[in-house]
Every structure is written in structure tokens, then in C-alpha cells.
């Protein structure tokens, strides 16, 4: 969602540790990616740690 093509409009809220976007952007994305809807209001508290472990250089 945050990487790849067609991701404009999404961002990362460092304080809340979650993906953020306008409602219209979320609705549009979820309409074509149904499984992502569960993450709309979820935070990812270990994102930084997991990124440092699994990110490709």
C-alpha cells in the first residue's frame, strides 16, 4: 500500500504508528483490495523494528 504504484494519498503517521489517508482514498483502495479493510483503523507498533529486519537495501 505504501510502496508500489498507485499509492499516492497514503502516508504514515509516526505518532500513531498507522497508515493514514483521506476517507475517499481508503474507500477506493478497499473496494479493489477487500482484505486491506481490516487494517484501516489498526496501528502497527512494531513496524520500525520489522522494517529494519526485513527491508531490502
N, C-alpha and C positions, 0 to 999 in steps of 0.2 A: 504494500500500500504506500509506504513512504519511499520505496525505491522502485525503479522501473518506469515504464512510460505511463502517461495519463495520470500522474499523481499530483498535479498542481491543485492547490486548495487544501491540501493536508499539511499538517505540521506536527511538531512535538512540543508538548507542554512539560518543561523540565521540572517545574514545581509539583505538578500533579502526576507526573510520570505516565502520561497517556497521549494517545493520538488525538488531535483536535482538528475540526473542520466545521464549516457552516452546515446547518441542518440540510440545506438543499444538496450540498456536496455528499454528505453521508447518505442521504436517501437515494441519490443517483447511483452511488457506488454499491450500496447494499442491494439495489434492485437487480444488479447483474452479478453480484457476489454474495449470495444469500448467507453463507456460513460466517461472514465477517460481522454480521449484525450483532452477534453476542459480545463483540469487543467494543462496541460504540461507547459505552459508559464504563469500561473497565480500565483500571490502571495496571501498569507493568512495573512493579517496584524493583525488579532485578534486571531491567533492560540494559543498563550500563554494564553490569558485570557479565551478562550473557553476550553482549556485543563484543566486549574485549576478548572473550573466549572464542567465539565463533565467527567473528568478522573476517572477511578476506582482505588481505592487504593489497 
